[in-house]
Amino acid sequence: MNIDHLKLLSLDELWKLHDEVTAKLGDTMLAEKARLDERLRRIGMAHEVTRFERKRRQYPPVRPKYRNPKNPTETWSGRGRVPRWLEPQLRGGRKLDDFLIVSAFDQKRQLT
């Protein structure tokens, strides 16, 4: 098929040809991708190539430092965003130290 032949086609015929070419290209691309994925799997690199996200460093668990006095089950370690229960308290003028969790060790140290 040459360009002169394309000029003779109607708009409907051109659109049909476009659909056929698009479908053929899509099928060819999927087949090529499957072939490449299989090849990567065989050489053992499929896992590294298909996962583009970075692995996050594992952080040790952090003990909570602050506790909600109205609901003691709500705690915060001091990392990340300030929790919802703490934001209005801080805006109201209270200090972050007002919510500190005092451990038994700290209590003994304060007494001496």
Phi, psi and omega in degrees: 000125179250178185294324179299323178294323179295326180294336181276346183283148177283172180297319178297319179293321177296318180295320178296318177297319177300314179299318180295317180294317179298315179296317180296317178296319179298315178297317180296318179295318178296320179295319179294319178297316179298320179296316180292320177299318178296319179296316177297319180298320181295325180269001173083020181249004185299321183295316182290324185281323185280342180258107182266346182284148178281144175281134179276146176292138179280124178259145178290154178297144182247134179288149178290144179251337185233146182227143176282119182293334180280332179219094186298347178283344179269116180230169179213138182276347183096359178254150177078199182291150176289131183294160183300323183289339184268329183304309181294330179295317181291322177294331180282357175109354179285155181264156179297327179297338179294342185252006181300143174269121181265121180276167179298323178298315179295323179296317178297319182294325180290329181288333182268000000 
